[in-house]
Amino acid sequence: MHIIRIIYYPSVNEYRKVVMNLEESLARILPLFYPLAVLCSTSTRLQPLTVAAASSVAPAQLNCLLPVDVAAVDEPWDPLLAVQINRFVECGGVAIGICISHRVFDSTSVATFVSAWADAARRGGVPSIEPDFDMLPSLFPSENLPTLDMGIARDTSDRVGGPAANANIVSTVGKIFMFDKNLISALRDSVSDTPGWKSSASGAAQHPPSRVLAVSAVMAQAFMRADRAKHGGGPGGSYKRGSVIGQMIDVRERTVPPVPRHACGTWVSSSYLEHTAEESLALEHDYPSMILKLRAANAKVIEDCKRLLSDKEFGRWTMIGSSIDVIKKITSPDFNFVWITDLSKFGCYELVFGFGKPSWVSLAHLPVNDFIVLMNTKDNDGIEAWVYLHESDDEEFKDIIRNNIIKIDDGGDACDTYSNY
């Protein structure tokens, strides 16, 4: 599918000049990002919304701000890069919708591209950021690997309000869960205050979990409980599904020698936390243990990054082979598979194109089930958890969050804000 970003600016003067500058600066940076220039499209569109209204609707209603369907990546005419500049006619705001094919870029590469574009638009000339496209193919040449079915379905309907023609589009629901700084602090304190929160090796106290780790553990447990409830589980029940929690890990600047920050392509590995049904039952009710296991799984992959470049076979297995094997479990009835990816550290709220800082940065609807994307908040101390799940799991998932993990102030169907622990 495409990696997507929608960047919102509350009020823009001289809209035509702004659009012209965005188009001209994009043209200047495309020679630096030459793989994207092969198939690139741009468009503008008026939207009968306000920026404030856009931030309160369901994710599915934001897809009209994107230039192409999220899953439009496989046909010869599908663009590698597509941009749509949206103008909100009621408030004068602007939203820049960006789609870049995940077949050629990962999220860090997208962040590099958008930062370079903003730099060129703000300062004029060419950007100070220089992407690197040479290292990845020289170390890990392309292979004719078999196609993997990730369960991502292309929407063949009219994107402007028409019914989805594909069943997977209909069956996936997107939700935004807001974790403010007070809740995140309470989650971290709840772990730190747990008896036995010590390192088994040294006896020293563990570091408090990061805000990303604290939220990841909460959401992973909710997915595990919802799956158990859906499939008739519980102590002594018939539930036999194991669980796999996958976390995306950026390998840049973690290898020896370090891969540069602006190396483009897909420099991503993943950590996998796999348990049997019995082990999952214990883990989904033990928040501190979930924190420790997720942290340990990530730490192992980060440590393994040091070998990626010196041991090519190991590097290929870590970045490609292990993922192929685990991805096959996504469609297996024997496993409940949850993906987590963290996009909170990309500085999206510092993207200045020349007309102020963003008021919001969002995703939209993604046709993927059991998927969690963590985004930063504007004040840089909270987390937006964008959650994608099967529509039949929606109410069960929210009830589990509400009743079993944290108290909830329900802000409506589109966005639930957690303000009390």
N, C-alpha and C positions, 0 to 999 in steps of 0.2 A: 504494500500500500504506500501512499505518500506519507511523509512526515509533514505535519501541518503546524502553522502558527497563524493566529489572528491577533494583530496588534492594534489597539484602539487609542485614538487621540481625541480629546473631548471637543475641541473647537479649532478650526483651521481657517485662517484668513487667506484670501486670494487663492481659492481652490485650484483654478486652472494653472497658476504658476507652480503650485505645489505638485500637481500631477506631472507637469512638464519636467520639473526638477527630478522627481522620482524616476521618470522614464529615462531621462538623460544620464543620471547617475547609474542606473541599472545597466544601460548600454556600455558605460565605461568600465564596469567591473566584470562584465561577462567574459571578456578575453582572459581574465585571470582565472575564472571558473569555467574554463572552456568545455569540460564535459557537459555542463548544463546548457550551454549555448546551442548545442546540436538540435535539441527539441525544446523550445522555449515559447511561452505564450503570455501575453499581458492583456488586461481588459480593465474597464472601469464600469461601475454600476451604481445607480442610485438606490438607496434603501429607505423604506418607509418606517424607520425606527429611530430611536435615539441611542447614544452610547449607553446611557443609564439603563434603558429598557433591555438592551442586548445582554447586559450583565445579569439579568434576572430571569432569562428564559431558559428552557431546557436545551441541552447541547445539540439535539437534533435540529433545533430552529436556527442554529448558527451556521449550518452547512451552506446556506445561501450566500454567505460571505466568502466562500471559497471559489476559486476559478474552475475547478474540475471535481469530479467525484473522487473521494478519498482512495478508492481502489482502482482508479484508472491508470494502471501502470504497465499492462501487458500487451496492449495492441501497438502496432508499429507507429500509429499516429498519436499515441499518448505522450504528453510532454514529460520531460525529466524535471523541468521547472515551469511552474505556472503561477502568475501573480494577478490578483484582482484588487483594485483600489476602490473601496466602497465609500460613498458619501452619504451620511445620514442627513436627510433633507430637513428634518425637524429641528436639529440642534447644531448643524454645521460641522459635526465631527467626522472623522475619517477612520476607517478600519482597513488595514493592509492584510489581505488574506494570501498566504503563501503555501504552496504545495511543492515538495521536492521528493522525487522518487526514492524510497528506502532501498531500492536495488542498487543505488550508487552512492547514497549518502546516509550517514547516521545522524543522530540529533546534534552531536558536537559539530559536525561539518555544517549542518544547517545554521547553527549559531554563528559559526565563523562567516558564512556567507551573508547572513543578515547584518552582522556587525560591520562587515566590509561595505555593504550597501549603505547603511546608515552613515558611516564615516565619509563615504564619497558624496552623499547627498548633503551632508552638513558642512563639509569643508571645501567641497569642489575638488576637481582633479581626481587622481587615482587614490585609493585608500592606502593607509599605512599597513594594513594587514595583508600578508602574502601567503596564500594557501600553498600547500605542498601536495602534489598528486603523484609524485614519482616513487615514494618509498613503499607504499603498500603493494603495487603490482610487482615490484622488484623482489620483494620478500615472499609474497604469497600470490603467485600467478593465478589467474582465473582457471577454473576447472569445469569440465562439462558434467556437472553434478545433476542427478535426477531432480525433477521438480518435487517440491514438498507441498502438501496441502495444509496450509495454515488455517483453513476455515474462514478466510477473508473473502467476502462476496461483494462483487461489483453491483452497484445500484443502477439498474437499467431503466429506471423510471424518470419522469420529468422531475428535476431536482427542485423546482419551484412549487412545492406543495402537492405534487402528484403522489399517488400511492406507490409504495415501493414494490417492484416486481419480483424481488428476490426474498425468499422466506427468511434468510439470515438477517437482512436489513430490518425486517419487521420484528424479529425476535430479540434483538439486542436493544437494551435500554441504557442510556447514559445518565449518570448522576454526578453532581458536584457536592462534595462534602468539605465544608470549611472548618479547619482547625485553627483557632486563634492562639495567640501566644499564651494566654492563661491556661487553656486546656493542655497545650503541649507541655507547659511547665508542670501541670498537675500529673500528666502521664509520666514524665521523667521522674518526678518526685516519688510517685507510687512505686517505681522500680527501685530507686535508690534506698527507699525505706524498708524494702523487703528483707526479712532476716535471711542471712546466707548469701547476700549479694556481694560475694567475694570471689576473687580469682582462685580457682582450684589449684593452680600451680604455685602461686606465691602467697596467697592469703591476703593480698592487697585488695582494697576496694576497687570494683570495676568503675570505669568512667561512666558518667550518666549517658544514656543514649542520645544521639543527635535527634533533632526534630524529625528528620526524614525517617530514621529508624523507629522512633516512637510511633509515628503514624503508620508506617509500613506494617508493623507488628499487629496493630489494632485491626487494620483492614484485612490482612491475611487471615487472622483468626475469624473474622466475620465471614469471609468466604468459605472457610473450612466448616464452620458451624452450619451455614446455609446449605452447603452441599450435603452434609450429614442429615439435616432435617428433610431435605428433598428426597433423599434415597433411603429413608427409613432407618436411620442409625440410632446410636445410643448404647449404653452398656448392655451387653447381652443381645443387642439387636442384630439385624441382618446386614448391616453396613460393612462392606468389604473393600471399599475403594481406598487406595493409598493416596497420599497427597504429595505434590511437587510444587514448590514455590521457586520461581525463577526471578533473579534480579539482574538487570543489565549493568555491566561494569565497563567503564571507559578505560582503555589500557594506555592512553596517551600519558606521557610524562611519568609512567610507572615502569617502563621497560628499561633495560640496560643494553646499550645507551638509550636515553629517553627519546621516544617518538615525540616530535614537536607538537605543541598544542594545536597548531593550525594545519596539521596533516589531515587531508580530506580523504573520504572514502568511508569504509565501515571498520573502524578500529574498536570493535566491541567484543567483549567476552561476556560470559554469564556465570553466575553462581547458582547452584541448584540445591535446594533443601528437600530431600526425599524421605518420606516416612511411610510405614505401614498404616493400616486403618487403626490398629490399636495404639500405635505411637502417636498418631494424629489426634486421637481422642484426648490423650493426656496433654498434648501440646496446645491444643486450641483452647484449653482452660488455664493455661499457665503462661501469663503474660511475660514475666521475667525470663523464663526459659526460651520463649519465642524470640525475645530480644537477643539473648546470648547466641542462639543458634543462627539467626540471620546475620549477626555481626561476625561470627566465626566463619560462616560460609563466604561472606564477602572478603574477609581478611585472607583466606586461603587463595582466592583467585587473585587478589592484589599481590600477594607474595609470589604466586606463579608467574605474574607478568614479567618478573626479572629474567625468566628463562625463555620468553617468547622469541627473541631475536637470535639468541645463541644456539638454541635447539629447534631447528626448523620443523621437524616432525612433531615435537611437542607443541610448538606454536600453532601449527596447522590444526592439531587435534583440539587445542584449547579454544581457538577462535571459530573453527568450522565443524570438526568432527563430533565433538561432544554435543554441540547444539543440534546437529542432525539427529543424533540418537534420542535426545530428550524430546525434541519436537514431535517425534513419532508417538510419544505418550499423550500428546494433546488430544488426539482423536480416540485414544484407547478408553474403553468403558471401565478399566481397572484403576484409573487415576483421576483425581481432581487436580487440575493444573491451573495455577494462578501466576500471572506475569506481573512484575512490578518494575517500573522504570522511573527514574528520578530526573526531572528536568528543572529542578528548583535552583540550580547553581549557574545558570547560563546568563545571568544579568539582563534578562529581557526588559526589565523596567528602566534600564539605562540606554535603551535604543532611541537615540535622538536623531531624527532625520532633518532637523532644522525648524521644527514647529512644536517644541516642547517634549516632555517625557510622556510615555504612555500612561493612560489611566487604568488600563487593564490589558492583560495578555491571556489569550484563551486557546483552547483546542475547540473541537466541535464533536459531532457524533462520529464514532469509529465503529465499524462493523466487526468487532472482536469481543468475544465473551471472556469473562474472568480476567480482566485486564485493569490494572491500576496505574495511573500516571500522576505523579506528584509535581505540582507547580508551585512556584513561589507566590507570595502575596505582595502587593505594592509596598507595604510597610516593611517587608523583608524579615518578618518575624513569625509569620504563620505559614500554613500549608493548605493549598487547595488539592484535594484528592479527587481526581476525575476517575470515576469508576464505571466500567462497562460490563454488563452482566445480562444474562438471559432474562427476558421479561417475566418468566414464571418464577424467577428468584427474587424479584424486586422487593415485594412486600416482606418476604421472609428476611431478606438481608437488612432492610431498614429496622425491622422489629428486633433483630439480634443486636444491632448497634444501639438501639434505643433502650432495650431492656437488660441486656447482659454485659455490655462493655462500658458505655458512657451514657449519661443522661443527655437528652437531645431537646433543643428548641427547634421545632420543625418549621422551617421557613418556606414550606410549600414543596410541590413535587419537583421543582427544578433544582433547588439548592437547599440543603439542610445545614444549618450552622450549629456547631457544637460549642457551647459556651460554658457548660458546667461539667465537672467530672463526677 
